[in-house]
Amino acid sequence: MAEAEFSKTVTLAMTGASGAQYGLRLLQCLLAADVRVWLLLSDAAQVVINTETDCQLPGSGDDQAVEAFLADRFGARPGQLKLFGKRDWFSPVASGTGSPASMVICPASGGTLSAIACGASNNLIERAADVALKERRQLILVPREAPYSEIHLENMLKLTRMGAMVLPASPGFYQRPRTLEDLVDFVVARLLDQLGVEQGLLPRWGEAGSVGEAAQQ
């Protein structure tokens, strides 16, 4: 399908940091918002997904089976979700002439931050991020680590100065979360806002239903 049939295209990468729930929920919300998603999964990300969630991906390194599984699970339209392998150097995200305007790495491991910061480009996730930086396109990194070492902090500062946005998986509590899903949705809502995708997961500060609004009543 042509891009015009979708509202926009976003590259979503998931690496081996804890927090697979954030990436999967973001994928679900993007697809529901009629966004075409080019998905990149590291080997470690697939292990973490199977460990942390009830989303048990097909094994044996079958990218087509994983793509079909996720498309069915999250109700993707035909052509809306495409999973690219880690060595698919001919994929659109590997070149500035084909990559979309926005890329999110959620969650982003410390190793991934390091590789991107030094321009390693040893796999498609690192290359796609390198393309986003060199083309001055939107790159959002969602680290999920605690505590941060000096190495992590230096890499995040370096990437921020290059033009990337570091948006840690640090949910707020002013919306008075009651479930694990509420905490996940807080971070995903912030990501959707940054991507310019309409979301109803979290009222903005001062809107009806927010703590700020309730305090004025």
N, C-alpha and C positions, 0 to 999 in steps of 0.2 A: 504494500500500500504506500502511496505517496505521503510525504509529511503533511501536506495540506489537509489530509483527512483526519489528522490529530491536532490537538491544541498546540503542542510543542514537542520537542524531543529532549530527553535528559539522559545522560550517561550516569548510571548508578553502579558503583563498585563496592563490593563487600570483601573485607580482608579478615584475618584471623583473630582480631581482638574480640574480647567478650562484648556482648551487646548485639547479637544477631537479631534480636527482637526489633531493634530500631530500624535496621536495614529492611527487614521483611515488611514491617508496617509502612515504611516509606514507600516501598514498592507497591504495596496494596493501594495506598492513597493516590499515588501517581497514576496508576492504571485506572482507578475509579474516576479520576479527574480528566480522563481522555488524553493523557500524556503518553507518547510513545517512549518506551524505555529500552535503552541498550544496556544490558546487564553484564557485568564482569564479576566473576567469583574466583577468588584464590582457592587453592586446594585446602588451606587451613580454614577458610571461611566455611567451606562445605562441612568440614568436621565440626566446627563450632555450631553451625545451624542444627546439625543432627544431635548435638550434645545438649544445647540450651533450649531447644524448642520441640514441639510435636510435629514440626515440618521435616519429615524424614525423606531426604532427597534420594533419588535413584543413584545407585553406585556405579562402579566400573568406569568412571570418567566419561560417561555418555552425555555430552553437552545437549544433544537434541532431546534426550529423555528428560533431563533436568528442566530444560526450557518448556517442554510440553507439560510437565508436572506443575511448574509454577504458574504457567498460563492458565491451566485448568483450575488450580487452587484459588487464584485471585481474579478469575473471570476476565482475562484479557481478550480483547477482540483479535481477530486474525491479523497478523502482522504488527500487533502493538508491542509485543515483547520479543526481543532477540537476545539470546545469550551467546557471547563470543568467547572462544577459548583463549587461554593465557598466551598462546603463541600465534594467534590469528593476526599476523602483521598486515593483512590486506583488509581488515575491518575498517569501517569509516573512522572509528575513534583513534586510529593509529596515525592519522594525517590531519594537518590543519585544514585541508580542503574538504574534509568530510565530517569532522567532529562537530557535535552540537554546541550550542552556546553555553551550556551549563553541565558541570560534572560534580557529583557528590560521592565521596568515599565514606561509607557509613556501615560499620564502624571502621576506623582507620587505625591500624596497629602502629606501634612505635617503629617497627622495622620499615613499614611503608612510608611513614613520615620521613625517616632518614633517607631512604632510597630516592624519594621525590626531591628532597632538599638538595641532594648532590647530583641529581640528573642521571641516576643509574639506568633507568629504562630497561631493566632485565626481563620484564614481562609486560603484558598488555596494559595492566592497571597502571604501572609506573609510566609507560609510554604515553597513555592517554592523558595522565596528569601533566606530564612534560609538555604535551601538545597544548593543553589548556593554558599553561603558564606562558609558553612562548607566543601564543596567539592572543594573549591578554583576555582570555575568556574566564567565565565564572568557575572557580574551583572551591568547593566547600569540603573541609576535612573535619570529620567527627571522631576525635580520639576518645577512647574509653580506657583510661589507665589511672591508677592511683597507687602511690603518689607519683608525680612527675619527677624524673631525674633532670639534672642539668642538661643532659643530651637532648631529652624530649623538649625541654623549654627552648633551648637554642634552635632546634629544628623548627619548632612552631613559630618562633620569632623570625627566623630566616624565611619561612614560607609566607608569613604574613607580609613581610617586606617585599616579596616577589609578587604580591597581589592576591594570594589565596586568602580565604576566610577560614579561621579555626573556630569551630562551633562545638565545644566539648559536649559530650552526653551528660549534661548536668541539669537534671530536671528541677524546676522550681516547685514551691509548695503553696504559693499564694492562691492557687486554684483549688486548694484543699483536696488533693487526690485521695481516692478511696480504694483504688485497685492498682495493681502493677500496670495494667493497660493505661491508666490515667497518667502514670509517670512516663511511659513510653510515648504517649500521645503529646505530652508537653514538648519533648524534643523534636518529634516529627512535625508538629505544628510550626515550630520555629524554622525548620528546614523548608517547609512548604512556603512560608512567608518569604524567605530569602529567594526562593526559586520563582516567585511571582505566581504561585498556584493557589487558587482559592481553597480555603480550608475552613471547616466548621468544628475542628477538634478542640480549639481553645479560644475563648473570647479574648480579644485584645484589651489591654489595660484601659479602663474607662468605659468599655462597652457594657451593655446590659448583661448581667450574669457574672461579671468579673468581681473580684474582691473589692477593687477600687470603687466600682459602681455601688456595691452593697454598703460600703462604709459611708456613702453620702446619703443613704436613705434612713 
